Amino acid sequence: MSALLQQIRRTIQRHELCPPGSRLLVALSGGSDSVALVFLLRELAEHGGFCVAGLAHLNHTLRPSAGRDEAFCRELADRLNLRILVETADVKGYARGRNLSVEDAARKIRYDCMDRVADALGADRIAVGHTQDDQAETFLLKLMRGAGLTGLAGIYPRRGRVIRPLLDVSRAELRGYLTARGERWIEDETNEDIGNPRNRIRHSVLPELDRAAGGPTRPAIARAAGLVRDDGQWLDERANERYHALAVERPDGVELDGLATAAEPPAIRRRVLLRALRSVAGDREIGLDHVEAAMSVLAGTCGGVDIPGGRVELRRGKLVLIQQGAAPK
C-alpha cells in the first residue's frame, strides 16, 4: 500500500469515518481532489470493510463550463461502472430568492443534493474531497475575519454523515497520484480568479508564508486547526449543556434567561448565543459580528438588533430572538 493510501487509511481510522459495512456516496465535481477521492476510496474499500455505493454530481449552472463538468463526471462513472446521480440547480436564482450569497446558496444546495442522493442509494456516509490545502486556506480566512475557536477549527473530518478522508493529504499529492495513473481531471477556471479571497490566499498568501518559513506551511497550519478543533469541541459540548438549561425554543424563535446567560463565562455565553442565533437564521450565515451584537443587547447597551432571519431584543429580563415574519408576542 502506498504512503498516500496509508495516510488516508490512518485518517479514516483515527476519526472513525467508515465503520465496517459503511456504504459511501462520493461527491464528484470533476476536480482533481474529488476524482482522486473516487479512485482512492475504491482501492481502500478492498481492505477497509466499506463500499462505494455510487457518485453524486451537482450541475450548479454557475459557469458556461458546467455542462462540460457534468459530462466528464458521467463518463468517469460509466468507465468505473459506478452509479451516478446528477442534479441541476439554479444557484443564482436560489440565492436571490432567499437573500443569500451565491457561495452560501451553493453550499446549501450542494449538501441538500448529497443528502437526497445518499438516501436514494442507501448510503450512510457522504465522502467529500476537502484536503490539507483547503484546511489551511479556511483557517487563514477565518483568522483574517477574527474568528474564535469554532471558526479556527476549520473543516471537520466528520459532520453528521459527511466525511472528509483527504484532510491530511495535499492537493499536490493527489494530483501526483492521478498523473501516475494516467487519469485526468477538470480544471475550474474560477480558481484562478484572485478577486476571490480564498484564491488570493491560495495563490499569494500561502506561497509568501512558505517563503518566509523556508518550507511548506500548510501541514503546520492544518495541524494548528486540529488542535484548536479539539479545544473548541470540548467548549461546544459544555455550551450545548448550558443552552438546554437556559433556552426555551418556541415556534416563533428562542427565549433565553437573560441574567443566567449573562453570568456565563464569555466563551460559553458566545456559543449559547451562536446556537440561538443559528436556530432563528435558518439557511443564513451567522458571524461573530452578529454574536457580538446579541451580546450588546444582553448587556443592555442597545435595545435590539436585526440579525439574518430575525431580531434580538431584551424583554423583561429575557433575551428574545424572533424569527423573521413571526408575529411579536
C-alpha positions as CSV (number, residue, x, y, z in Angstrom):
1,M,0.0,0.0,0.0
2,S,1.4,3.4,-1.0
3,A,2.2,6.1,1.6
4,L,-0.7,8.2,0.3
5,L,-3.2,5.3,0.9
6,Q,-1.7,4.6,4.3
7,Q,-2.2,8.2,5.4
8,I,-5.8,8.3,4.2
9,R,-6.5,5.0,6.0
10,R,-5.0,6.4,9.2
11,T,-7.3,9.4,8.9
12,I,-10.3,7.2,8.3
13,Q,-9.4,5.0,11.3
14,R,-8.5,7.9,13.7
15,H,-11.8,9.7,13.1
16,E,-13.9,6.5,12.6
17,L,-15.1,7.8,9.3
18,C,-16.1,4.4,7.7
19,P,-17.3,1.8,10.2
20,P,-17.4,-1.7,8.9
21,G,-20.3,-2.2,6.5
22,S,-20.5,1.5,5.6
23,R,-21.9,2.5,2.2
24,L,-20.2,5.6,0.8
25,L,-21.6,8.2,-1.6
26,V,-18.7,10.1,-3.2
27,A,-19.4,13.8,-4.2
28,L,-17.8,14.2,-7.6
29,S,-17.2,17.7,-9.0
30,G,-14.7,16.6,-11.7
31,G,-11.8,18.5,-10.0
32,S,-8.6,16.7,-9.0
33,D,-9.5,16.3,-5.4
34,S,-12.8,14.6,-5.9
35,V,-11.6,12.4,-8.8
36,A,-8.7,11.2,-6.7
37,L,-11.1,10.6,-3.8
38,V,-13.1,8.2,-6.0
39,F,-10.1,6.1,-7.0
40,L,-8.5,6.1,-3.5
41,L,-11.7,5.0,-1.8
42,R,-12.2,2.3,-4.3
43,E,-8.7,1.0,-3.5
44,L,-9.2,1.3,0.2
45,A,-12.6,-0.4,0.1
46,E,-10.9,-3.6,-0.9
47,H,-9.4,-3.8,2.6
48,G,-11.5,-1.4,4.7
49,G,-14.8,-3.2,5.1
50,F,-16.8,-0.5,3.4
51,C,-18.0,0.0,-0.2
52,V,-18.5,2.9,-2.7
53,A,-22.3,2.9,-3.3
54,G,-22.1,5.5,-6.0
55,L,-21.4,9.0,-7.1
56,A,-23.3,12.3,-7.0
57,H,-22.7,15.4,-9.1
58,L,-24.4,18.8,-8.9
59,N,-24.6,20.9,-12.0
60,H,-24.8,24.4,-10.4
61,T,-25.2,26.2,-13.8
62,L,-22.8,29.0,-12.5
63,R,-20.3,28.7,-15.3
64,P,-20.5,28.1,-19.0
65,S,-18.3,25.0,-18.5
66,A,-20.8,23.4,-16.0
67,G,-22.1,21.1,-18.8
68,R,-18.6,20.0,-19.6
69,D,-18.0,19.1,-15.9
70,E,-21.2,17.1,-15.8
71,A,-20.3,15.2,-19.0
72,F,-16.8,14.4,-17.6
73,C,-18.3,13.0,-14.3
74,R,-20.9,10.9,-16.2
75,E,-18.1,9.4,-18.4
76,L,-15.9,8.6,-15.4
77,A,-18.8,6.9,-13.6
78,D,-19.6,4.9,-16.7
79,R,-15.9,3.8,-17.1
80,L,-15.7,2.7,-13.4
81,N,-19.1,1.0,-13.6
82,L,-20.4,3.2,-10.7
83,R,-23.9,4.5,-10.5
84,I,-24.1,8.3,-10.6
85,L,-27.0,10.6,-9.9
86,V,-26.9,14.2,-11.2
87,E,-29.0,17.1,-10.2
88,T,-29.1,20.6,-11.8
89,A,-29.8,23.7,-9.8
90,D,-30.2,27.5,-10.5
91,V,-27.9,28.6,-7.7
92,K,-28.1,32.3,-8.5
93,G,-31.9,32.2,-8.6
94,Y,-32.0,30.3,-5.3
95,A,-29.6,32.9,-3.7
96,R,-31.8,35.8,-4.9
97,G,-35.0,34.3,-3.7
98,R,-33.6,33.7,-0.2
99,N,-31.3,36.7,0.1
100,L,-28.2,34.5,0.4
101,S,-24.8,35.0,-1.1
102,V,-24.1,32.8,-4.1
103,E,-21.4,30.9,-2.0
104,D,-23.9,30.2,0.8
105,A,-26.6,29.2,-1.6
106,A,-24.3,26.8,-3.5
107,R,-23.2,25.2,-0.2
108,K,-26.8,24.7,0.9
109,I,-27.9,23.3,-2.4
110,R,-24.8,21.0,-2.7
111,Y,-25.3,19.4,0.7
112,D,-29.1,19.1,0.2
113,C,-28.4,17.3,-3.1
114,M,-25.9,15.0,-1.5
115,D,-28.4,14.1,1.2
116,R,-31.1,13.2,-1.4
117,V,-28.7,11.1,-3.5
118,A,-27.3,9.3,-0.4
119,D,-30.9,8.4,0.6
120,A,-31.6,7.2,-2.9
121,L,-28.5,5.0,-3.0
122,G,-28.8,3.7,0.6
123,A,-25.5,5.4,1.6
124,D,-24.8,6.1,5.2
125,R,-21.7,8.2,4.6
126,I,-21.1,11.1,2.1
127,A,-17.4,11.5,1.2
128,V,-16.2,14.9,0.0
129,G,-12.8,15.9,-1.2
130,H,-11.5,18.6,1.1
131,T,-7.7,18.5,1.5
132,Q,-5.0,19.8,3.7
133,D,-4.8,22.8,1.4
134,D,-8.5,23.5,1.9
135,Q,-8.0,23.3,5.7
136,A,-5.1,25.7,5.7
137,E,-6.9,28.2,3.4
138,T,-10.0,28.0,5.6
139,F,-8.0,28.6,8.8
140,L,-6.4,31.7,7.3
141,L,-9.7,33.0,6.0
142,K,-11.3,32.6,9.4
143,L,-8.3,34.2,11.2
144,M,-8.5,37.3,9.0
145,R,-12.1,37.6,9.9
146,G,-11.4,37.4,13.6
147,A,-13.0,34.1,14.3
148,G,-12.9,32.3,17.6
149,L,-12.1,28.6,18.2
150,T,-15.1,27.4,16.4
151,G,-14.2,29.2,13.2
152,L,-10.5,28.5,13.5
153,A,-11.2,24.8,13.9
154,G,-11.7,24.9,10.1
155,I,-13.1,21.9,8.3
156,Y,-14.1,19.0,10.5
157,P,-13.2,15.4,9.5
158,R,-16.8,14.4,10.1
159,R,-20.1,16.3,10.4
160,G,-23.2,14.1,10.6
161,R,-22.8,11.6,7.7
162,V,-20.4,13.9,5.7
163,I,-16.8,12.6,5.9
164,R,-13.5,14.1,4.7
165,P,-10.9,11.4,4.3
166,L,-8.4,13.6,2.5
167,L,-7.9,16.3,5.2
168,D,-4.3,15.1,6.0
169,V,-3.0,15.0,2.4
170,S,-2.2,17.8,0.0
171,R,-3.6,18.6,-3.4
172,A,-0.2,18.2,-4.9
173,E,0.0,14.6,-3.6
174,L,-3.5,13.9,-5.1
175,R,-2.5,15.3,-8.5
176,G,0.7,13.3,-8.5
177,Y,-1.3,10.2,-7.7
178,L,-3.7,10.8,-10.6
179,T,-0.9,11.7,-13.0
180,A,0.9,8.4,-12.2
181,R,-2.3,6.6,-13.0
182,G,-2.7,8.4,-16.3
183,E,-6.0,9.9,-15.1
184,R,-7.2,13.4,-15.9
185,W,-9.4,15.9,-14.2
186,I,-11.3,19.1,-14.9
187,E,-9.7,22.5,-14.0
188,D,-12.2,25.0,-12.6
189,E,-11.2,28.3,-14.3
190,T,-12.7,30.3,-11.5
191,N,-9.9,29.0,-9.2
192,E,-7.5,31.4,-10.9
193,D,-9.6,34.5,-10.0
194,I,-7.7,36.3,-7.3
195,G,-10.7,38.6,-6.8
196,N,-11.9,35.7,-4.7
197,P,-10.4,35.8,-1.1
198,R,-9.8,32.1,-0.9
199,N,-8.0,32.2,-4.3
200,R,-5.8,35.1,-3.1
201,I,-4.8,33.1,0.0
202,R,-4.1,30.1,-2.3
203,H,-2.0,31.9,-4.9
204,S,-0.5,34.8,-3.0
205,V,-0.6,34.4,0.8
206,L,0.4,30.8,1.3
207,P,3.3,31.0,-1.1
208,E,4.6,34.0,0.8
209,L,4.2,32.2,4.1
210,D,6.1,29.2,2.6
211,R,9.0,31.5,1.6
212,A,9.0,33.2,5.0
213,A,9.1,29.8,6.8
214,G,11.6,28.3,4.4
215,G,9.3,25.4,3.6
216,P,5.6,24.3,3.3
217,T,3.4,25.8,5.9
218,R,0.1,24.0,5.1
219,P,0.8,21.0,7.3
220,A,1.6,23.1,10.3
221,I,-1.5,25.3,9.7
222,A,-3.7,22.3,9.3
223,R,-2.2,20.8,12.5
224,A,-3.0,24.0,14.4
225,A,-6.6,23.8,13.1
226,G,-6.8,20.3,14.5
227,L,-5.6,21.3,18.0
228,V,-8.0,24.3,18.0
229,R,-10.8,21.9,17.0
230,D,-10.2,19.6,20.0
231,D,-10.4,22.5,22.4
232,G,-13.4,24.0,20.6
233,Q,-15.3,20.7,20.7
234,W,-14.9,20.5,24.4
235,L,-16.3,24.0,24.9
236,D,-19.1,23.3,22.4
237,E,-20.2,20.3,24.5
238,R,-20.3,22.5,27.7
239,A,-22.1,25.2,25.8
240,N,-24.7,22.8,24.5
241,E,-25.4,21.6,28.0
242,R,-25.9,25.2,29.1
243,Y,-28.1,26.1,26.1
244,H,-30.5,23.3,27.0
245,A,-30.7,24.7,30.6
246,L,-31.1,28.4,29.5
247,A,-33.1,28.3,26.3
248,V,-36.8,27.8,25.5
249,E,-37.4,27.1,21.9
250,R,-40.7,28.4,20.6
251,P,-42.4,28.3,17.2
252,D,-41.5,32.0,16.6
253,G,-37.9,31.8,17.9
254,V,-35.9,31.3,21.1
255,E,-36.0,32.8,24.5
256,L,-33.0,32.9,26.9
257,D,-32.9,33.6,30.6
258,G,-31.1,37.0,30.4
259,L,-29.4,37.1,33.9
260,A,-28.3,33.5,33.8
261,T,-26.9,33.8,30.2
262,A,-25.0,37.0,31.1
263,A,-23.4,35.2,34.1
264,E,-21.9,32.5,31.9
265,P,-18.1,32.8,31.1
266,P,-17.7,34.7,27.8
267,A,-16.6,31.6,25.8
268,I,-19.8,29.7,26.9
269,R,-22.0,32.8,26.5
270,R,-20.9,33.4,22.9
271,R,-21.6,29.7,22.0
272,V,-25.0,29.7,23.6
273,L,-25.9,32.9,21.7
274,L,-24.5,31.5,18.4
275,R,-26.7,28.4,18.7
276,A,-29.7,30.5,19.4
277,L,-29.0,32.9,16.5
278,R,-28.5,30.0,14.1
279,S,-31.8,28.4,15.1
280,V,-33.5,31.7,14.1
281,A,-31.4,32.4,11.0
282,G,-32.2,29.2,9.1
283,D,-30.1,29.0,6.0
284,R,-28.5,32.4,6.5
285,E,-24.9,32.8,7.7
286,I,-24.3,33.9,11.3
287,G,-20.9,35.5,12.0
288,L,-19.1,36.8,15.1
289,D,-20.4,40.3,14.5
290,H,-24.0,39.0,14.9
291,V,-23.0,37.3,18.2
292,E,-21.3,40.5,19.5
293,A,-24.5,42.4,18.6
294,A,-26.6,40.0,20.6
295,M,-24.1,40.3,23.5
296,S,-24.7,44.1,23.4
297,V,-28.4,43.6,23.7
298,L,-27.9,41.1,26.5
299,A,-25.7,43.7,28.3
300,G,-28.4,46.4,27.9
301,T,-26.2,48.7,25.8
302,C,-28.7,48.7,23.0
303,G,-32.4,48.0,22.8
304,G,-32.4,45.5,20.0
305,V,-30.6,44.4,16.8
306,D,-31.7,42.9,13.5
307,I,-29.9,39.7,12.6
308,P,-30.1,37.5,9.5
309,G,-33.5,35.9,9.6
310,G,-34.8,37.8,12.6
311,R,-34.3,40.2,15.5
312,V,-32.9,40.1,19.1
313,E,-34.5,42.1,21.9
314,L,-34.3,42.2,25.7
315,R,-37.8,41.9,27.2
316,R,-38.5,41.7,31.0
317,G,-35.2,40.0,31.7
318,K,-35.5,37.6,28.8
319,L,-33.3,37.7,25.7
320,V,-35.8,37.1,22.9
321,L,-34.8,36.0,19.4
322,I,-37.7,36.4,17.0
323,Q,-37.8,34.7,13.6
324,Q,-38.4,37.0,10.6
325,G,-42.1,37.2,9.8
326,A,-43.2,35.9,13.2
327,A,-45.8,37.9,15.0
328,P,-44.3,39.7,18.1
329,K,-45.6,38.5,21.5
